[in-house]
Amino acid sequence: IPDLKLKVSLGADVMYHKTNRYTPSNIYQSGGVASAYVGVNKSINWLNENTLTWNKTFAEEHDLSLLGGFTMQKNNAEYVMGSSSNFVNDVMLYNNLGAGSVYNKPESNATQWSLMSYLARINYTLKHKYLFSVNARVDGSSRFGTNNKYGFFPSASAGWRISEEAFMEPVKEVISNLKLRASYGFTGNTEIGVYESLATLGTSNWILGNQLVSGFFPNKIPNPDLKWERTGQFDIGLDLGLFNNRFSLEFDYYRRDTKEMLVNVDVPASVGLASVETNVGSVRNSGLDFTVKWEDSFKDFRYGIRFTGTTIKNEVTNLGGKRITSGDIGSGKSVHMTEEGMPIKYFYGYKTIGIFQSNEEIEQYNAMAAAASGDAKKKYQANVAPGDLIYADTDGNGYITAEDRTDLGSPTPKFIGGLGITAAWKGFDLSIDLQGNFGNKIYNAKQAERNAGVDNWDRSFLDRWTENNRNTSIPRMTFEGNNYFVSDRYVESGNYVKLQTVEFGYTFPKNLMQKVHIQNLRLYFSGNNLLYFTNYNGFTPEILGGLDRDIYPITATCRFGLNLTF
């Protein structure tokens, strides 16, 4: 069949990872007992894609492209490990686990998941000016319940190249490109555990008749109705090019609605089982997205400037009236709250209004609490002393309770932007990329957890409250207690601008290099994450989710190199 093309591809990712470890008894980490460990991880992930494409042009004005196909993907993974300890000598190392006199419980695991998709697409262009596209796909995943393995995800788009119209000819030298476009479509999310929809079993040991026996117990509630999380996105945009596209602008408004979100929900403790994965609620993200570029040259000098930006408004639109806490930082404390009408996982805690300077000030607050409650023994804030934080009575009842916790800010940035600069002159070239986030908050859990007297204290505690240092925002030094509640004391601005990449190079003249039989020679320096401009007190402000706990700082790298072609 003319113009019909068949494409079949098959690929596989094969992973085999083996760990051999031996810890002799004469080093500190062993605790005086030699131990050995052998573990094997292996997986095979294969993907098969099959598509038929038919392209045809009719009467030089109608361009039609049809595509149909299906894909299959499957992943098999296995893990096994064994270990023992108390070796007589170090001769065998990890090569003979049986040489240890103490055998540890072995572990093994195997998982499997698969995907299957059917897809179709129609592209149609009329007179190279009017563009239409319709897509449809059906995706099936083994991760979902028996009643909802498959999801249907259609999309459609249209575009109008206004600059190709005859009435644009008088301004062609100024407006070189003008295009209006719009689209709406659905995508699915399958990123959950492999067996979240199934009833699973756990293993444990019990004593029965003075004998140690092993057995199984149910540890997860099945959910046969678990289904795909669906995101519908509407987008309308404008592309503009001026002065032979030396200036270009891409401007979009987007609205993204995620429904039937995949959420892990706790079940009552009386059930005796783990939490259950379910579909609940919806979230809306909306905003503007733009890219502005200018590229020009003057004799031997060329340069370009690119500015990109995205605004984000995030709101939970439906959660079935529930309030979901998350972001555990230990000691039964959580920093995130999700509820309708608010950004997802906003920070939730107490607002601080100062520091108690004296016992007299504490008694003044207690007197107000007693008057408001009608209880002469009522305290404004329990277990406080001079130097402790004062929390705000946000619910207006006259004293502090858990109901005074409130919105402390969102970890989702309101604006993400970038600035790129390129320049070249004769053999020299330079590129600089800056990137920044604005309007988001970070909860500095590292500060809040340095309260057990074990970790190093932050140097800010040198300015802590004392009898002789009252003019400070840092409370007195204590271990746990009042000053370590989740509060805005530990919420900081996540704003930052960083020098993401920079590269400077020099390419030697070709006529000079040809004399020594070299086609091309370029020397260069490049760097990544070299500078941060931020007021955040932690190691790095680049924290997904905004919770700074066990976060390793971003690595800065520098490279010097050459590109040589003979």
N, C-alpha and C positions, 0 to 999 in steps of 0.2 A: 504494500500500500504506500503510495507516494506520500512524502512528508511525515510519515509515522516513524517514531523512534522509540525503541525499547531500551531501557537502562536497568541493568541488574547489578547490584553490588552486594558483596558479602565481606564482612570484616569481623575481627575478634580481638578483644583485649584479654591477654592471658597474664595472670599475676601469680608468682610463686615467691613467697617470702618465708625464710627460715631463720629462727633466732636460736643461737647456741650461747649459753651464758654459764660461766663457772665463777663462783666467788670463794676464794680460799679463806681459810680460817684466820690467817695472820694479818688481815686488813680490817680497818675499823668498821666498814659497812657490814661485815659478816656477823658481828656480835660474837665472835669466837667459834662459829659453827660454819663449816664449809657446806656450800650448797650448789646444785646444778639445775639447769632449766633448759629444756628443748621445746620449741614451739614451731608449728608450721601453719601458715595462712596461704590459702590458694583460692583463686577464683577464675572463672571463664565467663566473659560477657561477649556474646555474639549478636550482630545486627545484620539483618537482611532487608534491603530496600529494592522494590520493584515498581517502576513507573513506565507508563506509556504516554508519549507526548506527540501531539499533532499540531503543526503550525501551517497556516495557509493565509495568503493574501489574495483578496478579491478586488478586481477593478482598481487596483492601486490605492484604494481608499479604505478598505476594510481589512484589518489585521485580526485574525482569530487564532487563539492558542488554547488547546484543550489538554488537560493532564488528568490522569487517573492512576491509582496504584494502591499498593498496600505494603506495610512494613511489619517486621517481626523482630523482637528483641528478647533475649533471655539471659539471666544471670544465675550462675551456680557458685556458691562460696562455701568453703569448709575451713574449720579451725580445729586443731588438736594440740594439746600441750601435756607435758609430764615433768615432774620435778622430784628431787629427793635431796636429803641433807645428811649431815653427820658422816662425812667421808673419813676414812682412816688416813689417807694421804692424797696428794694432788696429782698423782700419776695419770689417772684416767680422765681427768677433767670432766667434761659433759658427755663423753663418749660412752659411758656405761652408768646409766642412772641406777642400775641395780646394785652398784658398789656402795651406795649410801645405805645406812642402816635405818633411816626414817623415810618412808614413802609418803609423799603428799598426794592429796586427792587429784586425780587427773581431770582434765576438762576437755570437752569437745563440743562442736556446734556445726550445724549445717543449715543454710538458708537458700531459698530459691524464689525468684520473682520473674515475671514476664509481662511484656507489653505487645499489643497488636493494634495496628491502626489501618484504617481505610481512608483514602483521601482523594479529593477531586478538586479541580480548579478550572475556571473559565476566564480567560483574559480577552477583552475585545477593545480595539482602538479604531475610532472613526476619524478619517482625514488627519491622522497624527495629532489631533487636538482634543478629542474626547475619549477618555480612558475609563474603562469599567472592568471590575474584577469581582468574581464571586468564588468563594472557597468553602469547602465543607470537609470535615473530617470526623470520623468516628474512632475514638480511642478506647481500648479495653485494657484494664490493669488487673493483675491477680491480687493486688493489695486490697481491693474493695470487696464489699459484701456480695454474697451470692445473688442478691436481688438487683444490684447496681454495678456490675462489672464495667459496663460501657457508658460513655458519655458522648454527646453530639455537640460539636463546636463549629458553627458556621461563622462566616465573616463576609463582608462586602465593602468595596471601596469604589470611589469615582473621582476623576480628576478632569480639570478643564485647563488646557494650555492657552490662556487668554492671549499671550504674546504672539501666537500663531494666527490670530484672527486678522482679517484684512484691515479692520478699523484701527489696528495698532501700528500699521506701517509708518504713519507720520512721526511716531515717537520711538521708532525702532532703535535709533542711535543712542537713545537715553535708556529706555526700558528694554533690555535684551532678553529678559525672561520674566514671565508672570504666570503663575500657576495657582489655581485654587483646587483644594482636594479635601475629601472627607472620607471617613471610614467608621465602621462599627463591626465589632466581632467579639467572639468568645474564645477563651483559652481555659485549659484545665490544669489543676495541680494535683499531683500524685505523691508528693513528698511526705510520706508517713512511714511508719515501721512496716516491715514486710507482712506481719501477721496480725495487724491491729483489728481486723474484722472478725477474727476467729476466737473461739474459746481455747485458751492455752493452759498447759499444765506446768506446775513447778515441782521440784523434787526436794525432799528433806529427809532427815533421819529421826526416828522415834525409838524410845525404849519400850519394848513389849515383852513381858515375861523375863525381865532382866537380860534381854537380848537387844542389841542395836540393829534395827531394821530400816531399810530404805523404802520410800513410797512416793506416790504422786498426789498432788492436790490441785484443784482448779484455782487459777490465779488471775483470770481475766474474763470479763463478761463479753460474750460475742455480740456483734452488731451486724446482722445480715443486711441492714439497710444502709450501711456506710457507703457513701458515693463521692464522686469527684467534686472538688471545690471548683466553682465556676467564677471566672472574672470576665465581665463584659466591659469593653472600652469603646467610648465614642471619642473621635478625634476630628477636628476641623482645622485646616492649616492653609498657609499662604507661603509660596516661594516667590521671591523677588530678586531679580538680577539687574543691576544698573551699570551703564558704561562698559558694555562688552563683558559683563559679569565680574568686573573688578570689585564691585560691591555686591554682596549677596546677603539675603536675609531669609531665614526659615523661621516661621512663627506658627505655633500650634496652641490650641486649647484642648485639653484632654479631661476626660472624666472616666475614672476607672472604678467600677462597682464589683466588689468581690462578695459573692453570696455562698451560702452553705459552707462556711469556713470549716476547715478541719481543726478541731479543738479537742485537746485531751481534758476531759472533765472528771473531777473526783466524784466518787460514789460514797455514800455514808459508811463510816467505819464499821457499823454493825453488820454490813454485808460481808466484810472480811475479805474483799477482793480488791485488786488494783483498779486504777482509774480506767475509763473507757473512752476510746476515740469516737467522736461523733461529729455530725454536721450541725453547726449552730451559728446564727448571726450573720451579719454583713457589715462590710467596711467600705467607705467611699474615699478615694483619693482624687483630687482634682487640682488643676492649676494651669499654668502657662509654661511653655517650653520654647526656647528660641536659640538661634545661632546667628550671629552677625559676623561677617568676614569682609575684610578689605585686602586686596592683593594688587600690587603695582610694581613698576620698575622705573628706574631712571638711569640711563646709560648702563654701567656695569653693576649697578646696585639694585637688588630685588628685595622686597620685604612683604610680609603678610601679618595681619593681626586678626585673631579669631576670639570672639567672646561668646560663651555659652552660658545659659542659665535655665534653671527649672524652679518654679515655685510649687509648693506642696501644701495642700490643706487636707488633713487626715481626720476622719470622723467615723466612729462606730455608729451605724444607722439602725442596727437591730441586734439585740442580744437576748431576746426573750425575757427582758426584765432582770436578767442576771447581772451580778457583779463578780468578776473573776480576778483574783489576786495572783501574782506571779513575781518572779524576780527574787528568789530566796537568797538571803545573805546570812543565814544561820541564826541560831537562837530563836527560831520561830518568827523571824521578821521577814517581811516581803516589801519590796519597794514599788512594784507596779500594780496598777489597777486598770481594768478594762470594763467600761460600762457605756450604755447608750448615750449619744450626744457629746462624747468626749473623744480625744485622740486615743488610739489604741495604745495600751500599756503606758499611760501617763504615770508620772511619779506621784505617789500618794503618801502624805505624812503630815507632820506638824509644821506650822510656821513659827519661827522664832521672832521675838520682839525685843530681845535684849538679854542681859545677864543680871541676876540678883546680886546687888552690891552689898547687902547687909541683912542681918536677921530682922531688922526693923522693916525693911522693904518687904521681906517675905510675910511678915505679920500683917502688913497693909493689904497685900493681895489676899491673904487668908480671911481678913475681915470682910472684904468685898464678897468672897465666895460664901461666907456664912450668911451675910445679909441677903444674897441672891437666892440661896437655897433654903433659908429658914432653919438651917442646922448649925448651931454654934460651934460644932467641932469640925465643920467642913473645911478642908484644905483646898486652896486654889490648885496646887500642884503637889503631888505626894513625894516624900523623900528627897527634899531639896535642901541646899545649903548655899551660903554666899559663894558666888563664882559659878553657879549652875545656870543653864539656859532657861529663859522664860518663854513658854509657849503661848501662842495666841488662842484666845477663847473664841473660835470662829462660829460656834453655834449659839453663842450669846446666853448660855445658861449660868455663867458666872464662875465656872471652874473647868478644869481640864479633864476630858474623858477621851475615849477612842473616837467619839463622834466629832472631835475637833480636827481630825485629820482631813486634809483637803488637797486640792490640785497644786502640785509644786512644779509643774512644767512638763513638757513632752520631749522624749528623746528623738522625735522625728524632726528633722530640720525643716524650716520654712522656705529656705532658699539654698540651692546648690549651684555653684557657679565655677567657671573656669576661664582662664585667659591664656591664649597661646600666641607667641611672637616668633616669627621666623625672619631671618635676614641672610643675605649672601652678597659678597662683594669679591669679584675676581675668584680666587681660590678659597676664600674664607666662607664658612657657613656657621650660623648660630641658630639654635632653637631653644625656647624657654616655655615651659608650661607651668602655670599656677592653678591651684584648685582649692576651693574653700566651701565650708558649710556654715550656715548662719541660722540662728533662731532656735536651736535645739539645746537641750539640757543633758548633763551627765551626772549620775549619782556616783560620787567618789567613795565606794565601799571600802577601799583600802584605808582611807582615813577613819572610817567608822569602825573598822575591825582592829585597829591598833590600840586595843584597850585591855589586853591580858597581861601586859608587862613582859611579853616574850619578844615580839617584833620590835624593830626600830621605830621610834616615834618620828613623826614628820617634824622637820625643823620649824614649822609654823608654831609648834608648841613652846618654843622659846619665848613667844610673846603671849603665853597663856595668862589667864587671870590669877593674880595673887593679891594679897593685902596691899602690896606696894606697886602693883600694876593693874589698876582698875580700868584704864582707858583702852580697852581691847575688845575684840569680838570673839576671841578664843576663850572658851570656858576653862575652868580649873581642870587640872589633870586628875582623872579618876579612872577606875577600872570598872567598865560597864555602867549600868544605871541610867539616870536621868539624861545625861548628856549624849547618850548613844542611841536614843530613839530615832526612827526614820524621820528626818526633818530637813528643812531647807539649809540647815547648817552644812550638809554634805552634798547639796545640789549646786552645781556650778555651770557656768556658761560653756557650751560646747563649740562656740564660734572659733574658727581657725582659718588661716590661709597658709598653704604650704607650697614651697618650691618643689613641685612634683618631679619634673625632669628638666635637665639642662644638658645641652650638648654643643660643644664647640670643636670645629674641625678645620683642617686645611688640606686641600687637594692640590698636589703639585702639577704644574703645567704639563699637558700631554706631550708637547713637542720636546720638552726637556727629558721626560721619562723615556720617550721612544729611543733616545740616543743610547740609553743603557738597557734597551730591550724590556722595558716595563710598560705595560698598558695603562696601569692606574696605581697611584699611591696616595693614600689619605691617612693622615694622622688625626686623632681625635681624643677628646676628653668628654666623658659623660657622667652624670650623677643622678641619683634618685633619692627623693625624700631628704634633701639636704638641709632645708630650713623650715621651721614652723613659726608662725606668728599667732600666738594664742595666750590667753590668760588662765588657761586650765592648769590646775596644780598637779595633775597626774603625769604619768609617763608619756601618754599620747592622747589627743582628743579624738582620734579615729577609732571609735568604739561602736560596733553594731549593736543596737538595742539600748545604748546609753548607760549600761551598768558596768562600771569599771571594777571588776573583780577577777583576779587571775588573768589579767590582760598583759601580754608581753608587748613591749614597745616596738613600733615600726622600725625596721632596720634601714639605715642610710648606707648607700653604696656609691663608690666612686670607681671609675674605670679609665685607664689610659690604654689606647690601642692603635692599631694600624690595619688598614685594608690594602692588601697587595695583590695585584693581578698581573701575571706574566703573559 
